[in-house]
């Protein structure tokens, strides 16, 4: 039986990314290049025949705009050259809202917005550049740059809280899906690092390179996921197929 396929994608380039802002729970929209990145990813996945059966997305604007453009890319791949892009409605950024999207002629996919996929809540730093933060909170910023040890930021979530919601999302997906499902997840750099660490069973989070619209694809045998014994060490059952993959951005697009 085909494995459960899980494709994690970081959102496209946002205005906040370009401006160097700590967006956190706030959000700007995509830049023109961010839209193009997402369109290319949709066309790339359609060309490979990688059509999701289910999609989960952060409700923040930079993620939902990525999903909208990606869906356009999927749909445009079936259009003739020169045809206008199809009119894809924007996804409403509300927690756990559901939409039905036709990516393939004979397939409707459920899109679910999940608050667990939101970026790190950076508290009083939300929406600021580092220069702006240093100007407003010079003592705090000096302490943060003086040591690598974690220090709390007022009104921000703790690392443990972020890890917990990432694990909550992993558990949610694995409790609802089985082998043969293809799951597309659109999120953010920081939280996806924790999701990946949860999938790998790590007791720590690892800093991972993650370009805008980069793909991380995991194949796993859901039927054996909770088994103990030697199968947990059987690499035929647990495979990483793509890691920070941006091949869809190569070439003219």
VOSEPA-282350 format. One line per 2 residues: their letters; for each residue x, y, z of N, C-alpha, C. Coordinates in pm, whole numbers, plus 32768, in hexadecimal, padded with zeros to 4 digits. Layout:
REM VOSEPA-282350
A = X,Y,Z,X,Y,Z,X,Y,Z ~ ...
This chain:
REM VOSEPA-282350
XX = 8055,7F88,8000,8000,8000,8000,8058,807D,8000 ~ 8035,80E3,7FB1,8084,815F,7FB2,8089,819C,803D
XX = 80F8,81DE,805F,8104,8218,80E5,80B3,8297,80F2 ~ 80A8,82C9,816C,8076,834E,8184,80E3,83B1,815B
XX = 80C0,840E,8102,8121,8470,80D0,80FF,84F8,810C ~ 8162,8535,814A,8150,85B4,818F,81B0,861A,8153
XX = 817A,8681,8114,81CB,86E8,80D3,81BD,876B,8120 ~ 8229,8795,8160,822C,8812,81AB,8267,8880,8154
XX = 8226,88F4,8151,8252,8963,80FB,8253,89E4,814C ~ 82C0,8A2D,8145,82C3,8AB3,817F,827C,8B13,811F
XX = 823C,8B79,8156,81F6,8BDC,8104,8256,8C24,80A5 ~ 821D,8C66,8040,826C,8CB5,7FE3,82A3,8D32,8024
XX = 82FD,8D74,7FDD,833C,8DED,8011,82D2,8E57,8032 ~ 82D6,8E8A,80AC,8276,8EF0,80D7,82B8,8F79,80D9
XX = 8265,8FDF,80DF,8299,9067,80EC,82EA,9072,816C ~ 82BA,9034,81D7,8304,9036,8255,838B,8FF3,824C
XX = 8396,8F87,81FE,8417,8F47,81E8,847A,8FA8,81AA ~ 844E,8FF0,8144,84A6,904D,80FD,84D0,90BF,815A
XX = 8474,90EA,81AF,8492,915A,8208,84DA,912E,8287 ~ 84ED,90AC,8297,8533,9079,830C,84E2,9083,838C
XX = 845E,9073,8382,8407,9081,83F7,83F2,8FFA,843C ~ 83E3,9001,84BF,83C0,8F8C,850F,8328,8F83,850E
XX = 82F1,8F46,84A8,8261,8F4B,8493,8214,8EFD,84FD ~ 8244,8E89,8521,81FF,8E3D,8588,816D,8E27,8567
XX = 8114,8E49,85C5,8085,8E36,85B2,8049,8EA3,855A ~ 8092,8F0F,853E,8062,8F72,84DE,8083,8F3F,8452
XX = 805A,8F87,83EC,8076,8F55,8366,806B,8FC3,82FF ~ 80C8,8FC0,82A3,80BD,900E,8229,809D,8FAD,81B8
XX = 8075,8FE3,8145,805C,8F8E,80D2,80DC,8F67,808C ~ 80CF,8F21,801D,8142,8EF7,7FCE,8173,8F68,7F76
XX = 81F4,8F65,7F5A,822C,8FBB,7EF2,8207,8F7F,7E6A ~ 8219,8FCA,7DFD,8204,8F8E,7D78,8257,8F0F,7D64
XX = 82D2,8F0E,7D96,8325,8E96,7D8A,82ED,8E25,7DDF ~ 82B6,8E45,7E53,8279,8DDF,7EA6,8202,8D9E,7E62
XX = 81B2,8DED,7E1B,8143,8DB6,7DCE,8179,8D5D,7D5F ~ 81E1,8D8B,7D1A,821A,8D3C,7CAD,8254,8CB9,7CE3
XX = 8298,8CBD,7D54,82CD,8C42,7D91,825D,8BDC,7DA7 ~ 81EC,8C0C,7DDA,817D,8BB4,7DFA,813B,8B7D,7D7D
XX = 812B,8BD3,7D17,80F6,8BA5,7C97,814E,8B37,7C5D ~ 81D0,8B4E,7C5F,822D,8AEB,7C28,8225,8A67,7C74
XX = 8215,8A6F,7CF7,820B,89F4,7D44,818E,89A7,7D1C ~ 811D,89ED,7D0C,80A4,89A9,7CE2,80B3,8965,7C5C
XX = 80EF,89AD,7BFC,8103,8971,7B77,8163,88FB,7B7F ~ 81CA,8908,7BD3,822D,889C,7BE3,81ED,881F,7C1C
XX = 819B,882F,7C84,815A,87BB,7CC1,80F8,877A,7C61 ~ 80AE,87CE,7C15,8050,8797,7BB4,8099,8749,7B48
XX = 810C,877D,7B1A,8159,8739,7AB2,818C,86B1,7AE3 ~ 81AA,86A8,7B65,81D9,862A,7B9F,8165,85CE,7BC6
XX = 80EA,8600,7BB9,8077,85B0,7BE2,8066,85A7,7C78 ~ 80A2,8608,7CC1,8098,8605,7D54,8020,865A,7D7D
XX = 7FAA,861A,7D7A,7F2E,865D,7DA2,7F0C,8636,7E31 ~ 7F00,8697,7E8B,7EDE,8674,7F16,7E50,8641,7F21
XX = 7E3A,85EB,7F83,7DB2,85C2,7FA5,7D7A,8619,8015 ~ 7DD2,8658,8061,7DAA,86B1,80CE,7E13,8720,80DA
XX = 7DE7,8797,8104,7E42,8808,8113,7E28,884E,8197 ~ 7E96,886D,81DD,7E90,88BB,8258,7EE7,8937,8246
XX = 7EB7,89A8,827C,7EFD,8A26,8265,7EF2,8A7E,82E1 ~ 7F5C,8AC8,82FC,7F56,8B31,8362,7EEF,8B9A,8338
XX = 7EA5,8BD4,8396,7E43,8C3A,8372,7E7E,8CC5,8359 ~ 7F02,8CD5,836A,7F3F,8D58,8354,7F44,8D79,82BF
XX = 7F3C,8DF9,829F,7F28,8E24,8214,7F95,8DF3,81B6 ~ 8012,8DF6,81E1,807E,8DCE,8187,8075,8D39,8164
XX = 8036,8CEA,81BC,8023,8C5C,81A0,7FA8,8C45,8149 ~ 7F38,8C89,8168,7EBF,8C74,8118,7ED1,8CAB,808B
XX = 7F1C,8D17,807A,7F38,8D48,7FF3,7F91,8CE5,7FA6 ~ 7FED,8CA4,7FED,803E,8C3C,7FAE,7FE4,8BCC,7F7C
XX = 7F85,8BA2,7FCF,7F2A,8B37,7FA7,7ED6,8B60,7F2F ~ 7EA3,8BDB,7F30,7E51,8C09,7EC0,7EA0,8C08,7E3E
XX = 7F1C,8C3B,7E42,7F6E,8C3D,7DC9,7F96,8BB0,7DA0 ~ 7FB0,8B5A,7E01,7FD3,8ACF,7DE2,7F60,8A89,7D9B
XX = 7EE6,8AA1,7DCC,7E6F,8A66,7D8C,7E62,8A9C,7CFE ~ 7E7E,8B1C,7CEA,7E7D,8B53,7C62,7EE1,8B0B,7C0A
XX = 7F58,8AEE,7C42,7FBD,8AA6,7BF6,7F8F,8A1B,7BCE ~ 7F4F,89D4,7C2B,7F16,8951,7C0C,7EB3,895C,7B98
XX = 7E57,89BD,7BA3,7DEC,89C9,7B42,7E20,89FB,7ABC ~ 7E7E,8A5B,7AC0,7EB5,8A92,7A45,7F02,8A29,79F6
XX = 7F33,89C1,7A3A,7F7F,8958,79F4,7F26,890D,7991 ~ 7EA1,8919,79A0,7E45,88D7,7945,7E13,8935,78D8
XX = 7E41,89B4,78DC,7E15,8A18,787A,7E77,8A22,7808 ~ 7E4B,8A5A,779B,7EA2,8A71,7728,7EF9,8AEC,7740
XX = 7F6C,8AF0,76FF,7FC5,8B62,770B,7F7B,8BE0,76DD ~ 7F83,8C49,772C,7F41,8CC6,770A,7EB8,8CD5,7748
XX = 7E7D,8C69,777B,7DFC,8C74,77BD,7E0D,8CC0,7841 ~ 7DAB,8D0E,786A,7DB6,8D53,78EB,7DB3,8CF1,795D
XX = 7DF3,8D15,79CB,7DF1,8CBF,7A40,7D63,8CB5,7A75 ~ 7D3B,8C41,7AA6,7CB4,8C32,7ADC,7CA0,8C8A,7B56
XX = 7C24,8CAF,7B6F,7C03,8D01,7BE2,7BF3,8CA8,7C5C ~ 7C56,8CA7,7CB2,7C52,8C54,7D2A,7C30,8CAD,7DA1
XX = 7BC5,8C91,7DE9,7BA2,8CE6,7E5B,7C0B,8CDD,7EC9 ~ 7C1B,8D4C,7F12,7C77,8D4B,7F82,7C3D,8CF8,7FF5
XX = 7C97,8CBB,8041,7C6D,8C6E,80B4,7C5C,8CCC,812A ~ 7BED,8CBF,816F,7BD0,8D16,81E1,7C28,8CED,8256
XX = 7C71,8D4C,828D,7CD1,8D2F,82F6,7C8C,8D25,837E ~ 7C44,8CBA,8393,7C07,8CA1,8414,7C29,8C13,843F
XX = 7C39,8C01,84BF,7C68,8B80,84F3,7C0D,8B0E,84CA ~ 7C4A,8AA7,8493,7C06,8A28,8474,7B93,8A38,8412
XX = 7B99,8A9F,83BD,7B34,8AA9,8355,7B4F,8A40,82EA ~ 7AE7,8A15,82A6,7AF3,89AC,8242,7AC7,89E1,81BA
XX = 7B11,89BD,8154,7AED,89DC,80CB,7B00,895F,8077 ~ 7AB8,8959,8008,7AC8,88EE,7FA8,7B02,8929,7F28
XX = 7B71,88EF,7EF8,7BB7,8924,7E83,7BC9,88B4,7E1E ~ 7BAB,88D0,7DA0,7BBF,886F,7D34,7C48,8886,7CF7
XX = 7CA6,882F,7D17,7D2E,883A,7CDF,7D3A,87EC,7C5E ~ 7CF7,877C,7C56,7CF7,8728,7BDF,7C66,871D,7BAE
XX = 7C53,86FD,7B2E,7BCB,86FA,7AF8,7B6C,86A0,7B45 ~ 7B9E,8635,7B7E,7B47,85D4,7BC0,7B61,85CC,7C56
XX = 7B9A,8636,7C91,7BC3,862C,7D1C,7BA8,86B0,7D65 ~ 7B62,86A8,7DD5,7B4D,871A,7E2D,7B9B,8703,7EAD
XX = 7BE6,8768,7ED6,7C3E,875C,7F4A,7C0A,87B5,7FBA ~ 7C08,8780,8034,7BE2,87D0,80A8,7C5A,8821,80D8
XX = 7C46,88A2,80EA,7CAC,88FB,8121,7C81,8924,81AD ~ 7CD8,890C,820E,7CBA,892D,8299,7D25,898C,82CE
XX = 7CFA,89FE,8303,7D56,8A5C,8342,7D67,8A36,83D4 ~ 7DE6,8A29,8400,7E02,89FA,8487,7E5A,8A60,84D0
XX = 7E2B,8A8D,8544,7E77,8AEF,8590,7EFC,8AB7,85C4 ~ 7F06,8A32,85D1,7F84,89F7,85FF,7FF7,8A13,859E
XX = 7FD7,8A33,8521,803E,8A4A,84BB,806A,8ADB,84B4 ~ 8035,8B32,850A,8061,8BBD,8509,80F2,8BC7,8537
XX = 8133,8C32,850C,81C0,8C47,852E,81D0,8C62,85C3 ~ 824C,8C65,85F1,826A,8C82,867D,822E,8D08,86A6
XX = 81E9,8D09,8717,81B2,8D85,874D,8222,8DD3,8791 ~ 8251,8E3D,8751,82C6,8E86,8782,82A4,8EF9,87DE
XX = 822B,8EFC,8812,8209,8F5B,887C,821E,8FEC,8854 ~ 8265,9036,88A9,8278,90C6,8891,82CE,90E2,8817
XX = 8311,907C,87E0,8362,908E,8768,830E,907F,86E7 ~ 8291,9057,86F5,8240,9038,867F,8238,90AE,861F
XX = 825D,9094,85A2,8255,90F8,8539,82C9,9157,8531 ~ 8328,914C,858D,839A,91A8,8590,8411,9170,8544
XX = 8464,91C8,850F,84E9,91A0,84E3,8541,919A,855E ~ 85B5,915B,8550,8610,9155,85C3,863E,91E2,85EB
XX = 8655,9238,8589,867F,92C2,85A8,8612,930A,85F7 ~ 8594,92F5,85D0,8526,9334,861A,851B,92FC,86A7
XX = 8530,9278,86B3,852B,923B,8738,859A,9272,8791 ~ 8613,9281,8759,8682,92B7,87A8,8667,9346,87D3
XX = 8622,938F,8780,8602,941A,87A1,859A,9421,8811 ~ 8537,93C7,880E,84CC,93CA,8871,84F1,9383,88F3
XX = 853D,9316,88E7,855C,92C3,895B,85F3,92A9,8961 ~ 8643,9312,8976,86D5,9300,896C,870E,92A0,89D4
XX = 86DD,92A3,8A4F,8713,924B,8AB7,86F7,91B9,8A97 ~ 867B,919C,8A6F,8656,9113,8A4D,86A8,90E1,89D7
XX = 86B6,9131,896F,8700,9106,88F9,8793,90F0,8919 ~ 87C9,9142,8973,8855,912F,899B,8867,90AB,89E3
XX = 8806,9088,8A39,880E,9007,8A7F,8802,8F93,8A1D ~ 87AC,8FA2,89BA,8798,8F36,8959,8814,8F1F,8904
XX = 885B,8F88,88E2,88D2,8F78,888E,894D,8F50,88DF ~ 8947,8F5D,8964,89BB,8F3F,89B7,89C8,8EAB,89D7
XX = 895C,8E5D,89C3,895F,8DCF,89E8,890B,8D7E,8987 ~ 8936,8D02,896D,88E7,8CA6,891B,887B,8C5F,896B
XX = 8880,8C6A,89F0,8819,8C2A,8A42,8791,8C6B,8A28 ~ 8729,8C18,8A2B,86A3,8C4D,8A14,867C,8CAE,8A84
XX = 8643,8D1E,8A5B,860F,8D80,8ABA,8582,8DA7,8A8F ~ 8527,8DB1,8AEE,849C,8DCE,8AC9,848B,8E5B,8A93
XX = 842F,8E68,8A36,8409,8EE9,89FD,837D,8F08,8A2F ~ 8366,8F7D,8A65,82E1,8F9E,8A9A,8272,8F86,8A33
XX = 8208,8F45,8A61,818F,8F28,8A12,81A5,8EBE,89A6 ~ 821E,8E89,899A,8239,8E20,8938,821A,8D97,8974
XX = 8205,8D34,891B,81F4,8CAD,894D,827B,8C73,8972 ~ 827B,8C0F,89C6,82F7,8BCB,89E9,831A,8B65,897C
XX = 8396,8B38,897D,83BE,8AD1,891D,836E,8A51,8933 ~ 8353,8A34,89B2,8305,89BB,89D0,8277,89C5,8999
XX = 823D,8A3C,899F,81B6,8A4E,8967,81B6,8A3B,88D0 ~ 821D,8A70,888D,8226,8A5F,87FD,823A,89CE,87D6
XX = 8291,898A,8820,82A7,88FB,8806,8227,88AC,881B ~ 81DB,88D0,8883,8161,8886,88A4,80F9,8893,8835
XX = 80E9,890A,87FD,8084,8917,8793,80B2,88D5,8712 ~ 8136,88D3,86F8,8167,8889,8684,814B,87F4,8694
XX = 8165,87BE,870B,814A,8730,8723,80B4,8715,871E ~ 8064,8774,874E,7FD3,8765,8746,7FA7,8758,86B5
XX = 7FE4,87A6,865C,7FC0,879D,85CF,7FEA,8716,8595 ~ 8063,86EA,85B5,8091,8667,8584,8032,85F9,85B1
XX = 800D,85FC,8630,7FB2,8596,8665,7F29,859E,8622 ~ 7EFA,8618,8609,7E79,862B,85C8,7E78,85EC,853D
XX = 7EE0,8609,84EF,7EE7,85D4,8466,7EF1,853C,8467 ~ 7F48,8506,84BB,7F5D,8475,84BB,7EE6,8429,84F4
XX = 7E92,846C,8542,7E1B,8429,8577,7DAA,8426,8510 ~ 7DB4,8479,84A8,7D47,8486,8447,7D67,8452,83BC
XX = 7DE2,842D,83A5,7E09,8403,831E,7E54,8380,8322 ~ 7E4E,833B,82B1,7E8F,82B9,82A8,7EDE,82AB,8229
XX = 7F10,8234,8212,7F5C,8217,8199,7F08,8238,811D ~ 7F4C,8266,80B6,7F13,8292,8035,7EE7,8324,8037
XX = 7ED9,8362,80AE,7EB9,83F0,80B1,7F35,8442,808C ~ 7F1C,84B3,804D,7F88,8512,802A,7F63,8598,8068
XX = 7FB2,85C2,80CB,7F90,8636,811D,7FEE,86A9,80FA ~ 7FB4,8719,80D5,7FFF,8794,80BC,7FEE,87F0,8134
XX = 805E,8821,8169,805C,8879,81DE,80A8,88F9,81BB ~ 8068,896D,81D0,80A9,89ED,81B6,80B5,8A37,823B
XX = 8131,8A57,8260,814A,8A98,82E0,81BD,8AFB,82D7 ~ 8206,8B05,8346,826D,8B6B,8357,82EE,8B2A,8389
XX = 835C,8B70,8377,83E0,8B37,8393,83EA,8B00,8420 ~ 83D0,8B53,8483,83E8,8B2A,850E,8390,8AB4,8535
XX = 830D,8ABE,8518,82B4,8A53,8544,82CB,89D2,84F5 ~ 82EF,89DD,8476,8309,8963,8429,8387,891C,845A
XX = 83E8,8966,848F,845B,8925,84CD,842D,88CA,853F ~ 83CD,88F9,858D,839B,88AA,85FD,8344,8836,85CC
XX = 82F8,884C,8561,82A9,87DE,8528,8306,876F,84F7 ~ 8371,8794,84B2,83D1,8731,8481,8413,86E8,84F5
XX = 843A,8732,855D,8475,86F1,85D2,8414,868F,8612 ~ 8392,86B3,8614,832E,8657,864A,831F,85DA,85F7
XX = 8320,85EA,8572,8317,8575,851A,838E,8518,852E ~ 8403,8554,8544,847C,8504,8553,848D,84CD,85E0
XX = 8435,84F2,863C,843D,84BF,86C4,84AD,84FB,8715 ~ 84D5,8575,86F2,8545,85B6,8739,8515,85F2,87BC
XX = 856F,85F6,881F,854F,8639,889D,8588,86C6,889E ~ 85B5,86F5,882D,85E5,877E,881D,85BF,87AF,8793
XX = 85BA,8832,877F,859E,886C,86FC,8622,8890,86B9 ~ 8628,8877,8637,86A1,8893,85EA,8689,8909,858D
XX = 86EF,8962,8584,86E9,89CE,8523,86FE,8995,8497 ~ 869F,89A9,843F,86A3,896E,83B9,869D,89DC,8350
XX = 86EB,89D1,82E3,86D9,8A2E,8274,8650,8A1A,8238 ~ 860B,8A88,8216,8584,8A7C,81E2,8565,8AF7,818C
XX = 857A,8AE7,810B,855F,8B55,80AF,84C8,8B67,809C ~ 84A0,8BDA,806B,8413,8BF1,804E,83E2,8B8E,7FE5
XX = 8373,8B4F,7FFF,8332,8AE4,7FB1,8388,8A66,7FA8 ~ 83EA,8A57,8001,8439,89DB,8005,83E0,8966,802E
XX = 83FF,88EF,7FF7,83B1,8876,8010,8400,8814,8066 ~ 83BA,87D9,80C6,83F0,876D,8119,838A,86FC,8112
XX = 83B0,868E,80D6,8350,8621,80C0,8377,85A5,810F ~ 8318,8573,815D,832C,84FD,81B0,82C9,8491,8185
XX = 82FC,8416,8177,82A8,83A2,815D,82B0,8347,81D7 ~ 823C,831D,8209,823D,82C6,827E,81CB,8261,8276
XX = 81E3,81F1,82B7,817F,8187,82BE,8128,81A2,8339 ~ 80B4,81DB,8321,805D,8201,8390,8030,8187,83DF
XX = 801D,8115,839E,7FEE,809E,83E3,8052,806E,844C ~ 80D0,808B,8438,8139,805D,8494,8170,80CF,84EB
XX = 8134,8142,84E6,816C,81BA,8527,817F,81A5,85BE ~ 811F,8163,85FF,8125,8155,8691,8160,80CE,86BC
XX = 818D,807F,865E,81C8,7FFF,8684,8251,8014,86C7 ~ 8270,7FBC,8722,82F5,7FB9,875E,8344,7F4A,871A
XX = 83C5,7F41,873B,8416,7ED6,8702,8468,7F04,868C ~ 84A0,7EA4,8640,8502,7EC5,85D8,84CA,7F17,8565
XX = 8446,7F16,854F,8411,7F64,84E0,8425,7FFA,84F1 ~ 843A,8026,856C,8456,80B5,8581,84DE,80DA,8546
XX = 8531,8076,8530,85B6,808C,84F5,85BB,8061,8463 ~ 8547,8040,842B,853F,800E,83A3,852D,8086,8344
XX = 8597,80AA,82FE,8593,8122,82A9,853E,8110,822D ~ 850B,8099,8214,84AA,8088,81A8,8423,80C6,81CD
XX = 840C,80D8,824E,838A,8108,827D,8387,819E,8297 ~ 83FB,81DC,82A5,8403,826B,82C9,846A,82AC,826F
XX = 843C,82FF,8213,8498,8337,81AF,8482,83CD,819E ~ 84F1,8413,8190,84EE,84A2,816F,850E,84AE,80DB
XX = 84AE,84D8,808B,84BD,84DB,7FFA,84F0,8562,7FC7 ~ 84CB,85CE,800B,84FA,8653,7FE4,8516,86A4,8061
XX = 857F,86F7,805B,85A7,8744,80D0,85D8,87CD,80A2 ~ 858F,8836,80C4,85AE,88BF,8097,85BC,88C3,7FFF
XX = 8560,8882,7FBB,8565,8873,7F29,8520,88EC,7EE8 ~ 856A,8934,7E93,8532,89A5,7E49,854B,8996,7DB3
XX = 854C,891C,7D82,8566,8907,7CF4,84FA,8948,7C9D ~ 8484,8960,7CD6,8419,899F,7C88,843A,8A30,7C65
XX = 849E,8A6B,7CA8,84C2,8AF6,7C8E,8532,8B03,7C28 ~ 8566,8A92,7BFC,85D2,8A96,7B99,8598,8AAA,7B0C
XX = 85E0,8AF0,7ABB,85B4,8B07,7A31,8555,8B7E,7A27 ~ 8520,8B93,79B1,84CE,8C0B,799A,8444,8C07,79DB
X = 8415,8B91,7A04,8394,8B87,7A45,8321,8B73,79E4
